């Protein structure tokens, strides 16, 4: 029985932006790249997203046998949670992944345990679905600068730590754009104004590293990219005009955490969360967003929570190396 396709748009030459359906429309996307009749997925959403992705393939008149690559930018569940399920459904596909992420794809038990502890078993099953192991023989380790060929279309893997230490971005020579996962930040379309997109940094647990992140941005901008394809959410153009705002966000969020570094105690994360929310709402307002503060806070509620958690983890990691 065929599955209804996920909502999707053809946004650039052979590039489709697919809605993964996580929590709300417009929160998490993944991408399908087409060259002739060969396909590559970059990010996958969660396991529960995969039927809709397969529906898009059918809607394009192709089959899972046409998928050559599944490329998670990193293994966080909104990016790579469905990768194993998708690989199982696409018999010719290989997974291309950062060396530090491969072990979690081969044996996702630690990801499952950690995520279940955070979300609870019922919410984990409802929102994400079970993680499927990927056979080791179907994995290609991607190191910095490695390329794959998609029917003559070159995709280059760039190691980009900062948000996560197993994060990579993928450069598409045809569009001169990057699939950035979380490295080029978050930019929800609800916050677009006459000033353009508004970006902020996701400091999600557990490996926030502001210095490494800023260096990763330098690597990306050295390509003079024309567009960035964000998981959260969609295409943003003229990245050279946006990158300084993202750099400022990385520094500002780090400063929020550092202001609390010596204030250890059980309520530190709560204070960080309040400061993160105030910072994000003020940033949206300064960008010209006309929504109410409550509406802005609601759209950013998940990111506020995760950013605060990630900054708290970062402070604890810093304390352990002092």
C-alpha positions in Angstrom: 0.0 0.0 0.0 1.4 3.4 -1.0 2.0 6.0 1.7 1.0 9.6 1.4 4.0 11.8 0.7 5.3 14.2 3.3 4.7 17.9 2.3 7.6 18.9 0.1 8.8 21.7 -2.2 11.2 21.7 -5.1 13.4 24.6 -3.8 16.4 24.6 -6.1 18.0 22.6 -8.9 17.2 19.0 -8.0 16.8 19.9 -4.3 13.6 19.1 -2.5 12.8 20.3 1.1 10.7 17.7 2.9 8.6 18.3 6.1 9.4 15.6 8.7 6.4 16.3 10.8 8.2 16.6 14.2 6.0 18.5 16.7 4.7 21.1 14.3 4.9 21.9 10.6 8.0 24.1 9.9 10.1 22.9 12.7 12.3 20.1 11.1 13.0 19.4 7.5 15.1 17.0 5.6 16.4 17.2 2.0 16.2 15.0 -1.1 18.8 15.7 -3.8 18.1 14.3 -7.3 20.6 13.9 -10.1 19.1 12.2 -13.2 17.2 9.3 -11.5 19.5 8.9 -8.6 18.6 10.2 -5.1 20.4 11.2 -1.9 18.7 12.0 1.4 20.4 14.5 3.6 19.0 14.2 7.1 16.0 12.0 7.6 13.9 13.3 10.5 12.9 10.6 13.0 11.9 7.0 12.3 8.2 8.1 12.2 9.1 10.5 9.4 10.2 7.7 7.0 6.9 6.6 5.5 6.3 10.2 4.3 9.8 10.3 2.8 9.2 7.1 0.9 5.9 8.7 -0.3 7.8 11.6 -1.8 10.0 9.2 -3.8 6.8 7.6 -5.2 5.3 11.0 -5.9 8.4 11.8 -8.0 7.8 8.6 -10.0 10.8 6.8 -8.5 11.4 3.9 -6.1 13.5 3.2 -3.0 15.9 1.4 -5.3 16.9 4.8 -6.8 18.3 6.0 -3.5 22.1 5.9 -3.5 22.9 7.7 -0.2 21.5 8.5 3.2 23.6 11.2 4.8 22.7 12.4 8.3 24.5 15.6 9.2 24.7 14.2 12.8 22.9 11.6 14.9 20.5 13.8 16.9 17.1 12.2 16.5 15.5 15.1 14.5 18.4 14.7 11.9 19.4 11.0 11.9 16.7 9.2 14.0 15.1 7.7 10.9 18.4 6.9 9.0 18.4 3.2 9.9 14.7 2.8 8.9 15.3 4.5 5.6 18.5 2.5 4.9 16.4 -0.7 5.5 13.8 0.5 3.0 16.3 1.5 0.3 18.3 -1.6 -0.7 21.0 0.2 -2.8 21.6 3.0 -0.4 24.8 3.6 1.6 24.9 5.7 4.7 27.6 8.4 4.6 28.4 9.7 8.1 30.9 11.4 10.3 33.3 8.8 11.9 32.2 9.8 15.4 28.5 9.2 14.5 28.9 5.8 12.8 29.0 3.7 16.0 25.6 5.2 17.1 24.1 4.2 13.8 25.5 0.7 14.0 24.3 0.2 17.6 21.7 2.9 18.5 21.0 1.4 22.0 22.8 4.3 23.7 20.8 6.9 21.7 17.6 5.0 22.5 18.4 4.8 26.3 19.4 8.5 26.5 16.5 9.7 24.5 14.0 7.6 26.5 15.4 9.0 29.7 14.9 12.6 28.4 11.5 12.2 26.8 9.9 9.2 28.5 9.0 6.0 26.8 5.6 7.0 25.5 6.7 10.4 24.1 9.8 8.8 22.6 7.7 6.2 20.8 5.0 8.8 19.7 7.4 11.5 18.4 10.4 9.6 17.2 9.8 5.8 16.8 12.2 3.0 17.3 15.8 3.3 16.0 16.9 0.7 13.5 20.5 -0.4 13.5 22.5 0.1 10.2 24.6 -2.8 9.0 28.2 -1.8 9.3 28.9 -3.0 5.7 26.5 -0.4 4.4 28.2 2.5 6.1 30.8 4.8 4.4 32.8 6.9 6.9 33.1 10.5 5.7 36.2 12.5 6.7 36.7 16.2 6.1 36.8 16.9 2.4 35.6 13.5 1.3 33.2 13.5 -1.7 30.5 11.2 -3.1 29.2 11.1 -6.6 25.5 11.2 -7.2 25.1 10.5 -11.0 27.7 13.2 -11.8 26.7 15.6 -9.0 29.5 16.0 -6.4 28.6 16.3 -2.7 31.5 17.1 -0.4 31.5 16.3 3.4 32.9 19.0 5.6 33.7 18.3 9.3 31.9 21.0 11.3 32.1 20.5 15.1 30.7 23.1 17.5 27.0 22.1 17.8 28.0 18.5 18.0 31.4 16.9 17.7 30.1 14.4 15.1 28.5 17.0 12.9 29.3 17.4 9.2 27.8 19.7 6.5 27.5 18.8 2.9 28.5 21.1 0.0 26.6 20.7 -3.3 28.7 22.0 -6.2 25.6 22.3 -8.4 23.7 24.7 -6.3 26.8 26.1 -4.5 24.9 25.6 -1.3 25.5 23.8 2.0 23.2 21.4 3.8 24.0 22.6 7.2 22.1 20.5 9.8 22.4 22.8 12.8 25.8 24.4 12.1 24.3 27.4 10.3 21.8 27.8 13.1 18.0 27.8 13.3 15.8 30.1 11.2 12.1 29.5 11.4 10.1 31.0 8.6 7.6 32.5 11.1 10.3 35.0 12.1 11.1 36.3 8.6 10.6 40.0 8.3 11.5 42.8 5.8 15.0 42.5 7.3 15.1 38.9 6.1 15.6 35.7 8.0 16.5 35.7 11.8 19.1 33.2 12.9 20.1 31.9 16.3 22.4 29.1 17.5 21.1 25.8 18.9 23.2 24.9 21.9 21.6 21.5 22.3 23.2 18.9 24.6 25.8 17.6 24.8 28.8 19.0 22.9 28.4 22.7 22.5 31.8 24.2 21.8 31.7 27.9 20.8 35.3 28.2 19.6 35.0 25.1 17.4 31.7 26.3 16.1 33.1 29.7 15.0 35.9 27.9 13.3 33.5 25.7 11.5 31.6 28.7 10.2 34.9 30.0 8.7 35.3 26.7 6.9 31.8 27.0 5.4 32.1 30.7 4.4 35.4 30.0 2.6 33.3 28.3 -0.1 31.4 31.5 -0.7 28.1 29.6 -0.6 25.1 31.0 -2.3 22.5 29.3 0.0 22.2 27.3 3.1 19.7 24.5 3.5 18.8 24.4 7.2 17.1 21.5 8.9 15.3 24.1 11.0 14.1 25.4 8.6 14.4 25.5 4.8 16.6 27.5 2.5 18.2 30.8 3.4 20.0 32.8 0.8 22.9 35.2 0.9 24.6 33.6 3.9 27.4 36.1 3.9 24.8 38.7 5.0 23.6 36.4 7.9 26.7 34.8 9.3 27.7 37.7 11.6 24.3 37.4 13.4 24.9 33.7 13.9 28.4 34.4 15.3 26.9 36.9 17.6 24.3 34.4 18.8 26.9 31.8 19.6 28.9 34.3 21.6 25.9 35.7 23.4 24.6 32.3 24.4 28.0 31.3 25.7 28.1 34.5 27.7 24.8 33.8 29.3 26.2 30.5 30.5 29.5 32.0 31.6 27.7 34.6 33.7 26.4 31.6 35.8 29.6 29.6 35.8 30.4 30.2 39.4 26.8 30.1 40.6 26.6 26.3 41.0 23.4 24.9 42.5 20.2 23.2 41.5 18.5 26.3 40.1 21.3 27.3 37.7 19.8 25.7 34.7 16.5 27.4 35.4 18.2 30.8 35.5 20.0 30.0 32.3 16.7 29.1 30.7 15.1 32.4 31.7 18.0 34.3 30.3 18.0 32.3 27.1 14.3 33.0 26.6 14.7 36.7 27.3 17.6 36.9 24.8 15.7 35.1 22.1 12.5 37.1 22.5 14.5 40.3 22.4 16.4 39.2 19.3 13.1 38.4 17.5 11.7 41.7 18.5 14.8 43.6 17.4 14.5 41.8 14.1 11.0 43.3 13.6 9.0 40.2 14.4 5.4 41.4 15.1 4.2 38.4 17.0 3.4 38.8 20.7 6.0 37.9 23.2 3.9 34.9 24.2 3.7 33.7 20.6 7.4 34.1 20.1 8.1 32.2 23.4 5.7 29.4 22.3 7.4 28.9 19.0 10.8 28.9 20.7 9.8 26.8 23.7 11.6 23.6 22.6 14.7 25.5 21.6 14.7 27.5 24.8 14.6 24.2 26.9 17.3 22.5 24.8 19.6 25.5 24.7 19.5 25.8 28.4 20.2 22.1 28.9 23.1 22.3 26.5 24.6 25.3 28.2 24.4 23.7 31.6 26.1 20.6 30.2 28.8 22.8 28.8 29.4 24.5 32.1 29.7 21.1 33.9 32.2 20.0 31.2 34.2 23.1 31.7 34.3 22.5 35.5 35.6 19.0 35.0 38.7 20.3 33.0 39.6 23.2 35.3 
